[in-house]
Amino acid sequence: MVNVQNLIMRFGNRVLFQDINLKLDRHKRYGLIGANGAGKTTFLKILCGQIDEFEGDIVIPKANKVGVLGQNQFAFEDYTILDAVLFGNKRLYDAIKEKELLYTTGDFEDDAVNNRLAELEVISVEEDPTYEYDVNIAKILENVGIEADLHQNLMSTLDSADKFKVLLAQVLYPKPDVLFLDEPTNNLDIETISWLENELKRHEGTMVVISHDRHFLNAVVTNILDVDYQKIREFTGNFDDWYIAANVIAKQMELNNAKKEKEKDELEAFVRRFSANASKAKQATSRQKKLDKLVIEDIKPSSRRDPSIVFKAKRTMGDEALTLVNVNHTYPDGNEVLKDVSLKFEPGEKVALIGPNGAGKSTLVKILMEEMKASSGEINWGATIENSYFPQDTADTISGDGTLYDWLRAFDPKRDIAEIRNCLGRMLFNGEQQEKSVVSISGGEKHRMMLSKMMLEGGNFLVLDEPSNHLDLEAIVALGEGLLEFTGNVICVSHDRELLDAFASRIIEIHADGSITDFKGSYEEYALVKENAKA
C-alpha cells in the first residue's frame, strides 16, 4: 500500500538515510525505531507528505485513505470536541456542516438548494451509512477518557493532555487505510494505552508507528523498521524479536570478520614467507590472488548508544523513610484529587505510582517535594533522608543561557570538575556537547540533564514524575536498570509498563474516585490480579 523508492534524505552535508527501498504491505503494522536524531520522525513526515524536499518517490494509491496523528494540539480551539473528531473525515464533516447551514438558511423553493441537499445526502450516506457518526465518535472519546457531558464543549476548554486524546480520536475515527502515528501513547494513562493497543491490533490496513514504549511495540506491531547505519532495515516480528535478531546479526558479522581476519593473516604470512622461493612461487601467487579477493566487512558502529545511569546514595538511610498521614488536597476550583491518603514507605522500597490522568499522582509528588502545600494532612520525612527530584516538566527547571556543564556545576560548585564531566558523559553528552547552550537542547536532552543532576546529587530517596517522556528505548532500559540497582528508596510516576516492571516492588494506584490500592509486588503481578478480578 506504501512504496518507498530510492529515497535519499540529506540535511546539508549530513546524509540521514540513502537508497531506501521499501514496500509496506496491507495487514502489517510497522514499528519505526532508532536512536534520537536517527531520522524516525523525518521519515514519517516524508511518508505522510509533510516533508517534500527529498530524492526518490513515495507512492500511496489515491484510493487509500491516509490518517496522520496531528501534533498541533491548538489547531481546533474554536471547534467543539465532537466536531474536532468528525473533522478527521473531512468529506463527511464538510457535508454535514453544509447541510446544517442550508437547512437553517436555504430557500427550499429553489431547485439548486434541493439538488445540493440531495448531493450532500449522498456523500453523508457514502461516508456514514448507518447515520451513527455521533454515536461512534462519542464511544471513541469516552474510551480515551473524554466524558460524554464534555463533547459539546470547545477544544479550548481542555488541557494539553486531553487535547492530544481528541487528536488521537480524530485519526482513529475514519478508520483510514494507511495510518501514521508519532508517539500515540504520550499523555495516555495505562488503561487508555491498553485500549489503544487493542484498537490498533484490529487495524486492517497499513500502519507505521513511532513509540518509545517497548510494551506497546511488542503488543501492537508485526514488523520493525530500524533506522540505523543511514539505512532503514525491515525485520519481521515485534520489538523483542528485532532485538534478538539484530544482536544475532551483529554477532555473526563479528564472527565472520574474525574468521576472515585470521585467514587473511595466514595468507599474508604465507605470501611473505614463500614469494621469494621459486618452488613455492605458484602457491604464493595463488594465495595472493585469494588474499586480494578477501573482503573484511566493516561493522559500522550503531547510532544507538546506551547511557550509563547509576544512582549512588551519599548517605546511609536510617530506620524511617517517609510517612503520609491523612493527606487531602482540593484545588481552588473545587476539584478534590487526594482524599485521606495515609501511606508508610519503608527504607529501600521501590514504588510505582500509577493511576488515570487527573487522579492526583503529580499533585501528590509536588506535595512531597514541597512544590505545593496539601489542603490538610502531614508529610513526615525520615531524619536521614536526602531526596532527589525529577519533575514532570524539565523545561521549566532547566533554563538559562549557560552551557550544560555550567548548569550542572551550579548545583555544587565545589564538586570535582572531572566528576561533573563524567556524569554528563554517562548520559551521552561528550566533551563538545557539554559546551552547548542550555537554551538550545531538546526535551530528551533536558531529561538526560536532569538524570545527570540526580546522579550527581547522590540522594537516598529518588522521586521521579514521568521520567521516561522524551527518552529513547535505550535510555528507558538504562533508567530501569539504574532504579533496580539503587539501594535507596524510589517513588516513580510513569505509564511506561516496561519501566515499572524493571524496578518496582510495590504498586500504589490512585483511582479516579480518590481511593487507593496499595499492592506489594511487581507491576506484572498487579496487572494479573486486576485482570483476574475483571474475569
C-alpha angles and dihedrals in degrees: 000000000000121000122192111196126190093328118187123177124186135177104201107303093343116099109213094184136336142194093017115173117174138157112205109200136209116263091028125112113203124204110209109210138170142121120297106279094022091113106261097135091040091054092048091050089051090052094051095043100251091119119044103166100098140098120253134031138287111200122194117165110250091230091065119094111228122207122195123186106238119233099191103091092185098053095100104038094135095046125091112248091249092049091049089058093043088054086071085079096048094180092055093041093053092046094050094046093048091049091051090051094048093047088052101042107011127116105235091195087067113090091207090061093048092046091050091050089053091051091049090049090055090052091049092051092047092052099034110023095173096045089232102119092124092050092047093047092047090053093052092046092051090049090057091048104264106131121226095246089063099052096095093048120103120263088239089071093064128086120240095264093054092045088058089052090054090051088051090051088047094059095042098047099073092048094226123209091229119036126192117189128179112195096331093175094062111121092008123123121228095264092052092046089054090051091049091051091055091047094051093046087062093053107121100193132059121302133186117188134179114207139154090201105104094191090052093050092049091050099045116027129080096188138027127222106200115201105205141115088031086292137098110225123192123222128183115235138031130304096283091049089052092048092055094043095047092051092047091051092049091048092049091051090050093049093045090051092048090052092049092046089054092048090047092052091050093048093047090050091051093048092049092048101046108023090096093046111093094206091053098037094100092052091045091052090049091050091048091054090050090048091052090055095047110106119199105204116225110234101213115218110250118247086232116098124184115224119220109231112186122166115196121180114225092202130049113238123238129219096286126062114163138334129188119197122193095326114186131175132185122176121227090258090061096258106147111201105161123046122187095323110187117174137155122207117201121212112279098017119146109209131189112204110205140164142118121307111277095023092114107263096131090039090058092047092050090050090051091051093045094244086123134023118233118238087237142342138067134282112196119186120193116258092245097047120120108180130202121201137210108191122208094239107048090172089076093048102042107060142123135088099270129103125272089255092051093049093052096043091052089073092058113013092177094057117114112268093226091053092054093048091046090052091053090046091056087061091051099260104136124201096276094044091052087068093057118117115259088228093063101052126105130242091261091050090051089054090052089048090054091051088050089054092050092050090050093048094057096207120177095216116051120199115188128180113198095327095168095065110115093006119122122235094265092054092047091052090048091049092052091051091047093052092046093052094044112109096208134067127296132194110180129178110205144142091202105108095193090056092048091048090052099062116000121111095169130041123204114186121192108204127212091253091056096255120130134221114203112195127180107213143053125313090248090056091047092050090051092051091051092048092051090048090057093049 
